[in-house]
Amino acid sequence: VTTTVEEPPAAPEPPEPPEAPQRPSAGSTLGLSIMRVISAAAIPIILFVLLWLTFDFLRDADANRFALAGVAIVVGVGGVFLLFWMMNRVVDLLSERLRERVRPYVFVGPALVLLAVFLVYPVFNTIFISFENGNSTEFVGLDNYKFVFTDVNMLRSIRNTAGWLILVPLAAVSIGLAFATMADKLRRGEAVAKSLIFLPMAISFAGASITWQLIYSYRSQGFGSNIGLLNGIMLGLGQDPVKWLELQPWNNLFLMVIMVWMQTGFAMVVLSAAIKAIPDEIIEAARIDGASELQVFWRIMVPTIVPTIVVVTTYMVINAMKVFDIVFVQPANAENNGTVVMAERMLRWFFQLNHNGRGAAVAVVLFVAVIPVMIWNMRRFREQEAIR
Amino acid sequence: MSATPVSAPIEPERSGNVGDVRTGGWLIRITIIVIVLLWSIPTLGVLITSFRAEEFVNTSGWWTALAKPFEAAQWTIENYRVAIEGQEFGSAFMNSLAMAIPATVIPITIAAFAAYAFSWMEFRGRYVMFVTVVGLLVVPLQMALIPILKLFTQGIMLGDYIIVPDLDLNQSFVGIWLAHTGFGLPLAVYLLRNYIGSLPSSIIESARIDGADHFTIFWRLIIPLSIPALAAFAIFQFMWVWNDLLVAYVFLGGAGKNIVLTVALRNLVGSTGENWQILTAAAFISMSLPLIVFFSLQRYFVRGLTAGAVKG
């Protein structure tokens, strides 16, 4: 069965490389743009199709699982390297002048093709749906958007999401940064300490919700003993147990804690890598000049890793924007408890209340809300270009 | 696997750090220990619960087990046995590997090429392209599932015209690799561009002067220098893909031979009810591989990978 794997040198039709013009001027511009289009779109597509033809084996449900996993890994991993290698060979066939002008599009082409299919197309699809009614049969103009900005639960979800956006990244990034810096100074045990902070990242969302039930769980009198840690502490202090997840507005904070718990590991690992990339000489020089550790941190480390901080914060903000599972899987009802958030509203309308238009409108509002973050990032992107 | 905060094994000294002034004071050590303890409490709860017998789990808090650790009656490995035997775990594990390894390598490779182009190549439209990629970070995955599923099973039709044919990618590993790649790319491009873009330009310029083309620079210079960022992203993408339930459920199906570990676990929840002791055991089994990946790649996060590269 395993013989269907492709033989590597099966190069796809090179897109007419001899066409590449010898003369440098006017006529070549058209050739160049055609070449760009071909290299950015056609080659990846041809290759994907080619690879896909050899992948039929992977669809075979009766195949031996070990063989299948082996073939999948070889073909999947090998396929992507083959893709770039072949595209690069094709580019090398071009005239020298064209070569370096076409190559960028070969580098970004596969990414753009995949993004176009898997994200851009769904976005346009969503924008389209957001102007239609519940089952997408009629055009309703801005009705869905009116709903988004008037419904009580929607308004509360916007407020809550704003809270998530600010508090979760703030907490996760500052704890992550502080921890990465401090752990960097440890003589031993850094790996262990970091691993333990990172551990929650390895738990799936389903696992995390089980995990935090062990902390927040509440059982009222007569329904068994309280097996949540917080209520265990309350009882130990002689207090009454508390329904933590129904305690408005604090229950929002308790849910945010779960996300901070899961995400700090991400911030910590990425920031730690950035801290370790700071050349030792700079820090040593500052120390020799008599800078205190705090000064080294604020005047040298932080400014050096600002780009990474921005990246991590952006990622956290966007993740906080998308958060739904934590709210969604809680046994307590999000609407009654005032813990609604926008992404959760979107899914609820889309999948449970079967109103595609409203769900899509919430999604579009979320896209629009991220535009300032994008502008901020772009400005930094240009600054980085300017100073290097 | 070190899931308990107690008795942390002594780590070998990191090489860059030998005997310098950076040794932490007591304040730092205590702060670290406090944070680590706080972070470990929930996990510890899961670990303990997963080894407790059912009647204990439901009648007393998990922390009470710590008070009397030698009461043998409450400890059991039965939960793990039930979790492993309950489903076709071996096959689901292999499926998870077949899904997760390519779904980690493919996006990283594609993103690294794109990130290099965005950082160091001049071409028209790169700002617009990069902004678009960053903007796509916010597209909620859940929103994309239905259009993509339609694309996989029906292709795209505009009126009566077929724009994209039905590729029949549903229920196939190729389909789920591509889906995970698409969903993971924005973050991968974003993180890697940030890292690759901050490498000293003198390295790239001197290579250019020596006559290296972009492909060579990328392959011989940028990739080796970017190992920390690549390893860091590999870890996250792997965990993401490994722990994902939604995408796997939609694209590989909820039953049959191709189910992955998370789907098997979910089915376990369905078949055993809300049994915390079994769920926690299952959660620990599925955590094991991501943790191995993390521990084995962690050594790449070392200091000073770029230091000295310029002078060399």
HADDOCK unambig.tbl for C-alpha pairs under 7 A between the chains (distance, minus, plus):
assign (segid A and resid 58 and name CA) (segid B and resid 172 and name CA) 6.77 0.50 0.50
assign (segid A and resid 58 and name CA) (segid B and resid 173 and name CA) 6.49 0.50 0.50
assign (segid A and resid 59 and name CA) (segid B and resid 172 and name CA) 5.30 0.50 0.50
assign (segid A and resid 61 and name CA) (segid B and resid 257 and name CA) 5.87 0.50 0.50
assign (segid A and resid 61 and name CA) (segid B and resid 258 and name CA) 6.81 0.50 0.50
assign (segid A and resid 65 and name CA) (segid B and resid 91 and name CA) 6.17 0.50 0.50
assign (segid A and resid 65 and name CA) (segid B and resid 94 and name CA) 6.29 0.50 0.50
assign (segid A and resid 66 and name CA) (segid B and resid 94 and name CA) 6.60 0.50 0.50
assign (segid A and resid 69 and name CA) (segid B and resid 94 and name CA) 5.98 0.50 0.50
assign (segid A and resid 69 and name CA) (segid B and resid 95 and name CA) 6.47 0.50 0.50
assign (segid A and resid 69 and name CA) (segid B and resid 97 and name CA) 6.56 0.50 0.50
assign (segid A and resid 69 and name CA) (segid B and resid 98 and name CA) 4.40 0.50 0.50
assign (segid A and resid 72 and name CA) (segid B and resid 98 and name CA) 5.46 0.50 0.50
assign (segid A and resid 73 and name CA) (segid B and resid 98 and name CA) 5.82 0.50 0.50
assign (segid A and resid 73 and name CA) (segid B and resid 101 and name CA) 6.38 0.50 0.50
assign (segid A and resid 73 and name CA) (segid B and resid 102 and name CA) 5.73 0.50 0.50
assign (segid A and resid 76 and name CA) (segid B and resid 102 and name CA) 5.00 0.50 0.50
assign (segid A and resid 77 and name CA) (segid B and resid 102 and name CA) 5.31 0.50 0.50
assign (segid A and resid 77 and name CA) (segid B and resid 105 and name CA) 6.10 0.50 0.50
assign (segid A and resid 77 and name CA) (segid B and resid 106 and name CA) 6.34 0.50 0.50
assign (segid A and resid 80 and name CA) (segid B and resid 106 and name CA) 5.92 0.50 0.50
assign (segid A and resid 104 and name CA) (segid B and resid 117 and name CA) 5.63 0.50 0.50
assign (segid A and resid 104 and name CA) (segid B and resid 121 and name CA) 6.32 0.50 0.50
assign (segid A and resid 104 and name CA) (segid B and resid 123 and name CA) 6.65 0.50 0.50
assign (segid A and resid 107 and name CA) (segid B and resid 113 and name CA) 5.09 0.50 0.50
assign (segid A and resid 107 and name CA) (segid B and resid 114 and name CA) 5.32 0.50 0.50
assign (segid A and resid 107 and name CA) (segid B and resid 117 and name CA) 6.11 0.50 0.50
assign (segid A and resid 108 and name CA) (segid B and resid 113 and name CA) 6.52 0.50 0.50
assign (segid A and resid 108 and name CA) (segid B and resid 114 and name CA) 4.30 0.50 0.50
assign (segid A and resid 108 and name CA) (segid B and resid 117 and name CA) 6.52 0.50 0.50
assign (segid A and resid 110 and name CA) (segid B and resid 110 and name CA) 6.58 0.50 0.50
assign (segid A and resid 111 and name CA) (segid B and resid 110 and name CA) 5.88 0.50 0.50
assign (segid A and resid 111 and name CA) (segid B and resid 111 and name CA) 6.52 0.50 0.50
assign (segid A and resid 111 and name CA) (segid B and resid 114 and name CA) 6.57 0.50 0.50
assign (segid A and resid 114 and name CA) (segid B and resid 182 and name CA) 5.41 0.50 0.50
assign (segid A and resid 115 and name CA) (segid B and resid 182 and name CA) 5.45 0.50 0.50
assign (segid A and resid 118 and name CA) (segid B and resid 144 and name CA) 6.94 0.50 0.50
assign (segid A and resid 118 and name CA) (segid B and resid 148 and name CA) 6.63 0.50 0.50
assign (segid A and resid 118 and name CA) (segid B and resid 179 and name CA) 6.70 0.50 0.50
assign (segid A and resid 118 and name CA) (segid B and resid 182 and name CA) 5.32 0.50 0.50
assign (segid A and resid 118 and name CA) (segid B and resid 183 and name CA) 6.91 0.50 0.50
assign (segid A and resid 119 and name CA) (segid B and resid 136 and name CA) 6.75 0.50 0.50
assign (segid A and resid 119 and name CA) (segid B and resid 139 and name CA) 6.99 0.50 0.50
assign (segid A and resid 119 and name CA) (segid B and resid 144 and name CA) 6.53 0.50 0.50
assign (segid A and resid 122 and name CA) (segid B and resid 144 and name CA) 5.14 0.50 0.50
assign (segid A and resid 122 and name CA) (segid B and resid 147 and name CA) 5.81 0.50 0.50
assign (segid A and resid 179 and name CA) (segid B and resid 32 and name CA) 6.91 0.50 0.50
assign (segid A and resid 182 and name CA) (segid B and resid 28 and name CA) 6.18 0.50 0.50
assign (segid A and resid 185 and name CA) (segid B and resid 22 and name CA) 5.25 0.50 0.50
assign (segid A and resid 185 and name CA) (segid B and resid 23 and name CA) 5.34 0.50 0.50
assign (segid A and resid 185 and name CA) (segid B and resid 24 and name CA) 5.19 0.50 0.50
assign (segid A and resid 186 and name CA) (segid B and resid 23 and name CA) 5.68 0.50 0.50
assign (segid A and resid 186 and name CA) (segid B and resid 24 and name CA) 5.38 0.50 0.50
assign (segid A and resid 187 and name CA) (segid B and resid 13 and name CA) 6.77 0.50 0.50
assign (segid A and resid 187 and name CA) (segid B and resid 23 and name CA) 5.70 0.50 0.50
assign (segid A and resid 188 and name CA) (segid B and resid 10 and name CA) 6.82 0.50 0.50
assign (segid A and resid 188 and name CA) (segid B and resid 11 and name CA) 5.71 0.50 0.50
assign (segid A and resid 188 and name CA) (segid B and resid 13 and name CA) 6.08 0.50 0.50
assign (segid A and resid 189 and name CA) (segid B and resid 10 and name CA) 6.27 0.50 0.50
assign (segid A and resid 189 and name CA) (segid B and resid 11 and name CA) 5.43 0.50 0.50
assign (segid A and resid 192 and name CA) (segid B and resid 8 and name CA) 6.79 0.50 0.50
assign (segid A and resid 193 and name CA) (segid B and resid 36 and name CA) 6.45 0.50 0.50
assign (segid A and resid 196 and name CA) (segid B and resid 36 and name CA) 6.37 0.50 0.50
assign (segid A and resid 196 and name CA) (segid B and resid 40 and name CA) 6.57 0.50 0.50
assign (segid A and resid 197 and name CA) (segid B and resid 36 and name CA) 6.18 0.50 0.50
assign (segid A and resid 197 and name CA) (segid B and resid 39 and name CA) 6.03 0.50 0.50
assign (segid A and resid 202 and name CA) (segid B and resid 239 and name CA) 6.14 0.50 0.50
assign (segid A and resid 202 and name CA) (segid B and resid 287 and name CA) 5.58 0.50 0.50
assign (segid A and resid 202 and name CA) (segid B and resid 290 and name CA) 5.84 0.50 0.50
assign (segid A and resid 202 and name CA) (segid B and resid 291 and name CA) 6.48 0.50 0.50
assign (segid A and resid 203 and name CA) (segid B and resid 287 and name CA) 5.92 0.50 0.50
assign (segid A and resid 204 and name CA) (segid B and resid 243 and name CA) 4.92 0.50 0.50
assign (segid A and resid 207 and name CA) (segid B and resid 283 and name CA) 5.67 0.50 0.50
assign (segid A and resid 211 and name CA) (segid B and resid 42 and name CA) 5.88 0.50 0.50
assign (segid A and resid 211 and name CA) (segid B and resid 43 and name CA) 6.80 0.50 0.50
assign (segid A and resid 211 and name CA) (segid B and resid 46 and name CA) 5.89 0.50 0.50
assign (segid A and resid 212 and name CA) (segid B and resid 42 and name CA) 6.50 0.50 0.50
assign (segid A and resid 214 and name CA) (segid B and resid 45 and name CA) 6.60 0.50 0.50
assign (segid A and resid 215 and name CA) (segid B and resid 42 and name CA) 6.95 0.50 0.50
assign (segid A and resid 224 and name CA) (segid B and resid 59 and name CA) 6.65 0.50 0.50
assign (segid A and resid 225 and name CA) (segid B and resid 59 and name CA) 5.87 0.50 0.50
assign (segid A and resid 225 and name CA) (segid B and resid 60 and name CA) 6.44 0.50 0.50
assign (segid A and resid 226 and name CA) (segid B and resid 61 and name CA) 6.79 0.50 0.50
assign (segid A and resid 227 and name CA) (segid B and resid 60 and name CA) 5.73 0.50 0.50
assign (segid A and resid 227 and name CA) (segid B and resid 61 and name CA) 3.99 0.50 0.50
assign (segid A and resid 227 and name CA) (segid B and resid 62 and name CA) 6.90 0.50 0.50
assign (segid A and resid 228 and name CA) (segid B and resid 61 and name CA) 6.38 0.50 0.50
assign (segid A and resid 229 and name CA) (segid B and resid 61 and name CA) 6.87 0.50 0.50
assign (segid A and resid 261 and name CA) (segid B and resid 39 and name CA) 6.78 0.50 0.50
assign (segid A and resid 270 and name CA) (segid B and resid 232 and name CA) 6.90 0.50 0.50
assign (segid A and resid 273 and name CA) (segid B and resid 228 and name CA) 6.71 0.50 0.50
assign (segid A and resid 273 and name CA) (segid B and resid 301 and name CA) 5.58 0.50 0.50
assign (segid A and resid 276 and name CA) (segid B and resid 302 and name CA) 6.23 0.50 0.50
assign (segid A and resid 276 and name CA) (segid B and resid 303 and name CA) 4.05 0.50 0.50
assign (segid A and resid 276 and name CA) (segid B and resid 304 and name CA) 6.04 0.50 0.50
assign (segid A and resid 277 and name CA) (segid B and resid 303 and name CA) 5.57 0.50 0.50
assign (segid A and resid 277 and name CA) (segid B and resid 304 and name CA) 5.07 0.50 0.50
assign (segid A and resid 277 and name CA) (segid B and resid 305 and name CA) 6.32 0.50 0.50
assign (segid A and resid 277 and name CA) (segid B and resid 306 and name CA) 6.46 0.50 0.50
assign (segid A and resid 278 and name CA) (segid B and resid 304 and name CA) 6.67 0.50 0.50
assign (segid A and resid 279 and name CA) (segid B and resid 304 and name CA) 5.78 0.50 0.50
assign (segid A and resid 279 and name CA) (segid B and resid 307 and name CA) 5.04 0.50 0.50
assign (segid A and resid 280 and name CA) (segid B and resid 304 and name CA) 6.89 0.50 0.50
assign (segid A and resid 311 and name CA) (segid B and resid 191 and name CA) 6.91 0.50 0.50
assign (segid A and resid 318 and name CA) (segid B and resid 138 and name CA) 5.76 0.50 0.50
assign (segid A and resid 322 and name CA) (segid B and resid 140 and name CA) 6.11 0.50 0.50
assign (segid A and resid 367 and name CA) (segid B and resid 138 and name CA) 6.35 0.50 0.50
assign (segid A and resid 367 and name CA) (segid B and resid 139 and name CA) 6.87 0.50 0.50
assign (segid A and resid 370 and name CA) (segid B and resid 138 and name CA) 6.97 0.50 0.50
assign (segid A and resid 374 and name CA) (segid B and resid 131 and name CA) 6.71 0.50 0.50
assign (segid A and resid 374 and name CA) (segid B and resid 134 and name CA) 6.66 0.50 0.50
assign (segid A and resid 374 and name CA) (segid B and resid 135 and name CA) 6.13 0.50 0.50
assign (segid A and resid 378 and name CA) (segid B and resid 131 and name CA) 6.66 0.50 0.50
assign (segid A and resid 388 and name CA) (segid B and resid 201 and name CA) 6.50 0.50 0.50
